[in-house]
Amino acid sequence: MSKGFLSNDMSRRDALKIGLKGSVYAAPIVLGATVVQSVGAVSPTPTATPTATSAPTATSAPTATATATRTSTPVTGTPSLTVTPSSGPAGTPFTIILANFPASTTGTVSFSNSGRGFGLPVTTDANGNATVVFRDLSTPPGSYQVSATVGNTFNQNPPTIQITAPALVGAVTATSAGGCNPTVFTGSGFPTGVDLSAKITSPSGTSVSGFRPPFQARPDGTFQLFDSNLPTGSLNLVVSAGANVLNTTPFMQAACVGNAPFISPTSFQVISGTPLAFTGGGFSPGSTLTVSARSTNGTLLGSTSVTALAMNTPTQSAGSISGTLSTTGFPVGDINLVVTATGSNTVLAVNRASIV
């Protein structure tokens, strides 16, 4: 579900009052008001002109004015809102039940925490009731006051829920063919449909490299990330949902001795459907390689086969590669260019490009 922070401008005819300590209360609401609207009158019939010898003709009596009555949607009972459960880690399904609000009317269920918050849309049924389920793994831990505004009606004494940090989930393995080759991170057991971010940190927590967020796990809860040119030594891969850390995996990065193979797109931004040209070098001369495009979670989008030059030429060195990759059907967004030895899963080089 999507959510956005609400602005502090919450004015309405009966404004929501926010206290210094974050308490929320509602101004009284006048219910059942009736509006009477005039819809016109029938003009009286003109009198007849009297003559000298006859009595004057009596005028016709004017017709009474007709009126129409319009009544606002009635609210029967006191508007109420309940939330279950009252606490749980981020990602817990919280069920919000509204009762006795204006019928068939749209509104917002709001979550407020220290002056910040977010809202969910809601529409009541013909009886003025509604049910909303809120679940978000990225919600920061804290105490949230829950209230609803439907039309000009809102609930008194809004309840409070407590959201705690989620439990650590998933597993990640880090593999590399050597210090000069990219490190491949393979994750499993992660929640689906949730925006995730990942970064490489030192043991002290300092970020040394970051993947471009967001990405989502595949439908089976797996993903595959790539990074190169990492510093030597002990490092951590940290996977998060918003501000909530889901997994921290330590690994050792070996030193690179010699020249690392590389691949580079000739343009880092490519229009979807146009060929993506690339060059590279440092591969084993004469080796057959597969250049693939993968989404930010490692899903294969397309691939092509190239052969590294077997010997030097006047313009290129042995081990160089060049070619193009079709981007037809690629989604807009970041992709990874990954080079592997044909028939092997060993990643030899990686770089990024963006489909626009």
C-alpha positions, 0 to 999 in steps of 0.5 A: 500500500502506498502512503504519504506524509500528511501536511499540517493543513487539516482545516475543515468547518469543524477543524481537527485540534492538535494539542501540544502533546499530540492529543487529538480531539474533535469539535462537536458536530451538528447532525440532522440539519435541514435546509429549506429551499424555495423553488418559486411561486405562481403569480396571481391572475390579473384583475378584470377591468371594472365597468360603470354598470357592473360590479368588479370581477374578484381577483383569484387567490395566489397559489401557496409557495412550494418548498423542497427539503434537503437533508444531510446524510444522517449519522445514527450513533456515535462515530467510532474507530477500533484497531486490532491488534493494538501493537506489533512489529512493522509489517503486522496487519492492523485492522481498522474498523469504522462505525456510524460515520456518514454513509457512502462517503469517502474519507481518510484514516490517519496515523499520527506520530510526533507531528508526522503521519500518513493516511489511507483512503476509506469509503463507508458503506450504506450503513456508514461502516468501513474496514481498512487493513494497514500493513507496511514493513517500512513503517518506523517504530513508534506510537501512532494515534489513529483517527478517521475523517469522513466528510465532516465527521471524525471519531472522538478519543482516537486509539493508539497503536504501538509499532515495533521494529520488525524481526530480522528475516531472510538469508544472504550468501556472498560469493566471488570468483576472486578479488578482481571479480564482482561479489554476488549477493544471493538472498532468499526468504525475503518479503515480497511486494516490499521496496528494499534497499541494500548497502555495503558497510564497514564493521563500524557501520560506515557505508562504503557502497550502495545499491540503487534503491528500491528493488523488490524480491522476486515472487519466491522471496529471492534476489541477486545483487552485484557489486565490484571495486569493494575495499578489501577486508571485513564488510557487511551487506545490510538489507533494509525496508525503509528505516527498518533493517531486515538482514545484516550479512558479514563477508570478506572481500579479497584483494584484487591482484592485477587488472579486473575484467570490466564491461561498460555501456557506451551510454548509461541511459538507453531508450527502451527498445533501442540497442544497448552497445557495450565494450569491455576488456581484461577477459581471457583471450578467445573465451566465449562470454555471455553478456546479460541484462538483469533487473535490480533484483537479478531477474534475467531480462535478455542476453547475448553471446560474445567472444573475447579477442584472441590477440592484439589488434592495432586498436584493441587488446587481446581479451577485449569485447564489444557488442550490442544487446536488445532492450525490447520489452525492458522495463524502465529503470536501472539494470545490471550488465553482467558478464559470465563465462558461457555455461558458467554462473561465475560472474566476471564483470558487472556494471549498471545502465538505465532504461528510459 
